[in-house]
Amino acid sequence: MNALRQPWGLIRILRLVIGSIVIYQSVGEQQPILGLLGAFFVIQALMNTGCGATGCQIPRSTSKKTLKTEVIDYEDVNQV
């Protein structure tokens, strides 16, 4: 139930609309496999998931790492 209450973005609404249209077409054309594809999009929209269990996002690192920069000195080399 919490998944339905999360904010609805453009992509989530788009998945719901596409899934609904595909299900409507599958009923009209009597294509059950097409209906499964539409159901997949509708379930993605309702559960707010993407490609997998964690979605398509990159997991955030919990540790805070500081970047250490090293100063490099360059010398000019003159060719004769």
N, C-alpha and C positions, 0 to 999 in steps of 0.2 A: 504494500500500500504506500510505503514511503517513496517508491520509485515514481509513482504517479504524481506525487506532490512536488517533485523536484521541478525547477524552472524548465519551461518548454522553449527550446531554441528553434531557429529556422530549420535546421537539419532534422530535428525530432519531428516537427510538424510535417516536413516534406516526406519523411518515411511513412508517417501515418496516412497521408493523402495518397502516396503512391501505392502503399499496401492495400488501401481501401479500393482504389481503382482497379488494381490487379485482381482482387477477390471478386469484385463486381463483374469484371470481364470473364473470369473463370466460371462463374455461375452461368452467365449468358451463353458462353461457348461450350459449356459442359466439359471443362478441362480441369480435372482434380489436381494434377501436378502444378498447374499454374496457380491454383488456389493455395497450395502449400507455400509457394514462393511469396504470394501476397500475405499469407499468415506470418511468414518469417519477418517481413517488413513491419507488420503491425505489432508483433511481439517485441521487435527491436525498439519501436517507438514507445510502447507502453512501459517497458522495463528500463528504458533509457540506456541501452547497451549498444555497443558498436560491433567490432570484428570478433571479439572474444569475451571472456569473463571480465577482463579489466577494461574492455573497450579498446579504442585505437590510440590511446594516449600513452606517453612514455612515463614510466614510473619515476617519481621524484626521489632523489637521494635524501636520506634522513640525516646523514652526517654532513657537517659543515666543513668543507675543506677550503683552505686558503691557498691561493695560487702564489707560489714563490717565483719571483722574477729575478733573473740574474743579469747584471749589467755586463755587457761584453764590450771590450775596448778594441777598436780596429786601428790598424796602422796603414798609412798610405804607402804603397810601394811604387816607386818611380822607376820606370824602365829607361835605360839609356839608349 
